């Protein structure tokens, strides 16, 4: 049940838009030094939807930190996903800003662009910054600034229905291009859909098509390459070989997969427990491999982070605690509690992730470790990314659902994104 709960949290984040550890940041003498410096300090620690299922884990971790850091008190508050941003804004306005807050990358970048978060490249130590996988450390960056400690990740892996592929007499595709070229034949042979495309924004990233200019001032995705990509997908959707089910909607895709109407779904390893609970007959037909990729060769790795609000009165102590929560030991321990993946270099190399090759769950863990090496949290490194994504993804709504002209839809998306970027520049 715990795995299913966090699966819903992780994948809700995916729809809205994705770690190692062994005593790296604040431990031993450095931990005690931080505790001494932060004597009589209270750290307000906010997380998203974790207490109900993982209360014991976090209470134990907090108790150990307090014992190792005399004079530091951690107050833990768990907040529903939909309330986290508004609650933070209210707290800051009231002069009661928390010190360490759990955000996804899109939320982080939006607040960072507003000057609301501490730049960890400036305020964290080199030792604290050095433990993370480089691509994940840079996920929450704008220019030379980094605004979050990466925490737990959920790299995409592929679940596929062996029975449907046997029925079709076809191999499992490895790229979106292969899947697109084979989807019509697969549908004719099985009556099921081979795959559901990712969101249009993610397709652009996957196919190495720039979304915004290097200086972050203008949209650059409205070109012949992106139009051709859209038209190719529209062609097979119009033929009925690709479902019109909302592209990039993980929950809808999983329902289709669980009903046997979809052969492939890409999601985090934690989704396996949901498939087992909701569709045990399909679970028996599942096999696991690397996810579909585009021309950039990268798959998605949605990430949760810990940030320090600029309004916190305890920057140094807050950074020390956030670094502790996301260190090698604590990330690895959390990964052993639920099917997620660490963001630190050392923890991600732990044999735990590849030791079980017999069970589906073990295979999912091993595949997550493999996929993480060629994955990213698809980040533009700019504020308001979520609104930019929404504007671009409305192209799908206009063209695939409503049948509007593709070029006109791209023109409108370009205008909308330029308006957002202009707001960012103000």
Secondary structure, DSSP 8 states (H G I E B T S, - for coil): -HHHHHHHHHHHHHHH-----SS-SS-HHHHHHHHHHTTTEEEEEEEES-HHHHHHHHHHHHHHHHHHSTTEEEEEEEE-GGGHHHHHHHHHHTT---SEEEEEHHHHHHHHHTT-B--HHHHS-HHHHTTB-HHHHGGGEETTEE--EEEEEEE-EEEEEHHHHHHHT----SBHHHHHHHHHHHHHHHSSBS-----HHHHHHHTT---B-TTSSSB---SHHHHHHHHHHHHHHHTTSS--S-TT-HHHHHHHHHTTSBSEEEE-TTHHHHHHHH-HHHHTTEEEE---B-TT--EEEEEEEEE-BTT-S-HHHHHHHHHHHTSHHHHHHHHTTSS-B-SBHHHHT-GGGTS--SSHHHHHHHHHHHHHTTEE----SSTTHHHHHHHHHHHHIIIIIT---HHHHHHHHHHHHHHHHHHHH-
